[in-house]
Amino acid sequence: PQRAASFVADAVAPTVLAVTLNLNSTPAYMTVQFSETVNASSLNMAALWIQTASSTASSTGLLQFTGIEAVTADSTQLVIQLTAADTNALKNLTQIHNES
């Protein structure tokens, strides 16, 4: 096998392109589409919030996730199994349903 002559680190962070929630399945899950492949093991759910479209400050989110049960392998699309606590909290947020 040949070795790489040089290595250039990726200096651009991935961006979220789309998010889909499925609260009707058991377990509930969220699919997140990114602009580039992400390391699934580095996902920090506590940094993710669900917020209204009219909210401009990230700290004013309706719900801050508490954790995950499982996540798919490294990819541009991660499927994240939500905790029971986060699932129940999301189901109780009427603002999400009213803004859809």
C-alpha atoms as a printed R data frame, in Angstrom:
    type eleno elety resid chain resno       x      y      z
1   ATOM     1    CA   PRO     A     1   0.000  0.000  0.000
2   ATOM     2    CA   GLN     A     2   1.082  3.548 -0.713
3   ATOM     3    CA   ARG     A     3   1.207  6.164  2.010
4   ATOM     4    CA   ALA     A     4  -0.157  9.639  1.517
5   ATOM     5    CA   ALA     A     5   2.501 12.220  0.752
6   ATOM     6    CA   SER     A     6   0.653 14.851  2.766
7   ATOM     7    CA   PHE     A     7  -2.476 15.396  4.827
8   ATOM     8    CA   VAL     A     8  -4.644 18.512  5.011
9   ATOM     9    CA   ALA     A     9  -7.037 18.698  7.956
10  ATOM    10    CA   ASP     A    10 -10.655 19.642  7.289
11  ATOM    11    CA   ALA     A    11 -11.004 23.200  8.622
12  ATOM    12    CA   VAL     A    12 -14.665 23.676  7.680
13  ATOM    13    CA   ALA     A    13 -17.290 22.444 10.127
14  ATOM    14    CA   PRO     A    14 -20.287 20.588  8.681
15  ATOM    15    CA   THR     A    15 -23.619 22.395  8.586
16  ATOM    16    CA   VAL     A    16 -27.078 20.953  9.150
17  ATOM    17    CA   LEU     A    17 -29.064 20.843  5.910
18  ATOM    18    CA   ALA     A    18 -32.256 19.171  7.134
19  ATOM    19    CA   VAL     A    19 -33.789 17.558 10.208
20  ATOM    20    CA   THR     A    20 -36.675 15.106 10.290
21  ATOM    21    CA   LEU     A    21 -38.352 13.908 13.490
22  ATOM    22    CA   ASN     A    22 -40.315 10.670 13.680
23  ATOM    23    CA   LEU     A    23 -42.130 10.557 17.002
24  ATOM    24    CA   ASN     A    24 -44.647  7.945 15.837
25  ATOM    25    CA   SER     A    25 -42.183  5.061 15.721
26  ATOM    26    CA   THR     A    26 -40.974  3.073 18.705
27  ATOM    27    CA   PRO     A    27 -38.305  4.037 19.454
28  ATOM    28    CA   ALA     A    28 -38.610  7.601 18.149
29  ATOM    29    CA   TYR     A    29 -35.776  8.887 16.017
30  ATOM    30    CA   MET     A    30 -34.397 11.996 14.363
31  ATOM    31    CA   THR     A    31 -32.644 12.059 10.998
32  ATOM    32    CA   VAL     A    32 -30.098 14.847 10.506
33  ATOM    33    CA   GLN     A    33 -28.641 15.592  7.060
34  ATOM    34    CA   PHE     A    34 -25.213 17.298  7.088
35  ATOM    35    CA   SER     A    35 -23.220 19.087  4.379
36  ATOM    36    CA   GLU     A    36 -20.370 16.578  4.755
37  ATOM    37    CA   THR     A    37 -19.619 13.292  6.504
38  ATOM    38    CA   VAL     A    38 -19.611 13.610 10.284
39  ATOM    39    CA   ASN     A    39 -18.080 11.448 12.990
40  ATOM    40    CA   ALA     A    40 -21.138  9.913 14.669
41  ATOM    41    CA   SER     A    41 -19.279  9.262 17.921
42  ATOM    42    CA   SER     A    42 -18.552 12.978 18.308
43  ATOM    43    CA   LEU     A    43 -22.225 13.980 18.217
44  ATOM    44    CA   ASN     A    44 -23.106 16.065 21.277
45  ATOM    45    CA   MET     A    45 -26.887 15.947 21.726
46  ATOM    46    CA   ALA     A    46 -26.747 18.481 24.568
47  ATOM    47    CA   ALA     A    47 -25.649 21.031 21.954
48  ATOM    48    CA   LEU     A    48 -28.815 20.452 19.900
49  ATOM    49    CA   TRP     A    49 -32.061 22.307 20.523
50  ATOM    50    CA   ILE     A    50 -35.532 22.208 19.037
51  ATOM    51    CA   GLN     A    51 -36.799 25.768 18.743
52  ATOM    52    CA   THR     A    52 -39.508 27.759 17.008
53  ATOM    53    CA   ALA     A    53 -38.818 29.296 13.620
54  ATOM    54    CA   SER     A    54 -39.318 32.756 15.115
55  ATOM    55    CA   SER     A    55 -36.653 32.273 17.803
56  ATOM    56    CA   THR     A    56 -33.305 33.866 16.942
57  ATOM    57    CA   ALA     A    57 -31.185 33.055 19.996
58  ATOM    58    CA   SER     A    58 -29.933 29.475 20.251
59  ATOM    59    CA   SER     A    59 -30.263 29.560 24.042
60  ATOM    60    CA   THR     A    60 -34.019 30.178 23.817
61  ATOM    61    CA   GLY     A    61 -34.824 26.773 22.346
62  ATOM    62    CA   LEU     A    62 -37.964 24.990 23.368
63  ATOM    63    CA   LEU     A    63 -36.156 21.781 24.209
64  ATOM    64    CA   GLN     A    64 -32.532 20.905 24.803
65  ATOM    65    CA   PHE     A    65 -31.843 17.232 24.106
66  ATOM    66    CA   THR     A    66 -30.492 15.217 27.011
67  ATOM    67    CA   GLY     A    67 -28.879 12.293 25.214
68  ATOM    68    CA   ILE     A    68 -29.204  9.530 22.652
69  ATOM    69    CA   GLU     A    69 -29.848  5.824 22.756
70  ATOM    70    CA   ALA     A    70 -28.113  4.986 19.472
71  ATOM    71    CA   VAL     A    71 -26.776  6.602 16.311
72  ATOM    72    CA   THR     A    72 -25.898  5.269 12.874
73  ATOM    73    CA   ALA     A    73 -22.325  5.067 11.551
74  ATOM    74    CA   ASP     A    74 -20.312  8.018 10.202
75  ATOM    75    CA   SER     A    75 -22.168  9.510  7.249
76  ATOM    76    CA   THR     A    76 -23.675 12.682  5.813
77  ATOM    77    CA   GLN     A    77 -26.971 11.480  7.289
78  ATOM    78    CA   LEU     A    78 -27.235 10.403 10.917
79  ATOM    79    CA   VAL     A    79 -30.248  8.555 12.272
80  ATOM    80    CA   ILE     A    80 -30.421  9.182 16.008
81  ATOM    81    CA   GLN     A    81 -32.560  7.125 18.370
82  ATOM    82    CA   LEU     A    82 -34.004  9.535 20.932
83  ATOM    83    CA   THR     A    83 -34.213  8.849 24.643
84  ATOM    84    CA   ALA     A    84 -37.652  8.180 26.120
85  ATOM    85    CA   ALA     A    85 -37.395 11.429 28.114
86  ATOM    86    CA   ASP     A    86 -36.640 13.509 25.009
87  ATOM    87    CA   THR     A    87 -39.380 11.752 23.040
88  ATOM    88    CA   ASN     A    88 -41.971 12.478 25.721
89  ATOM    89    CA   ALA     A    89 -40.834 16.103 26.032
90  ATOM    90    CA   LEU     A    90 -41.120 16.581 22.264
91  ATOM    91    CA   LYS     A    91 -44.605 15.086 22.202
92  ATOM    92    CA   ASN     A    92 -45.666 17.569 24.877
93  ATOM    93    CA   LEU     A    93 -44.531 20.625 22.920
94  ATOM    94    CA   THR     A    94 -47.654 21.934 21.249
95  ATOM    95    CA   GLN     A    95 -45.696 24.802 19.671
96  ATOM    96    CA   ILE     A    96 -43.904 22.388 17.349
97  ATOM    97    CA   HIS     A    97 -47.178 20.938 16.056
98  ATOM    98    CA   ASN     A    98 -48.791 24.361 15.628
99  ATOM    99    CA   GLU     A    99 -45.943 25.777 13.532
100 ATOM   100    CA   SER     A   100 -45.749 22.873 11.078
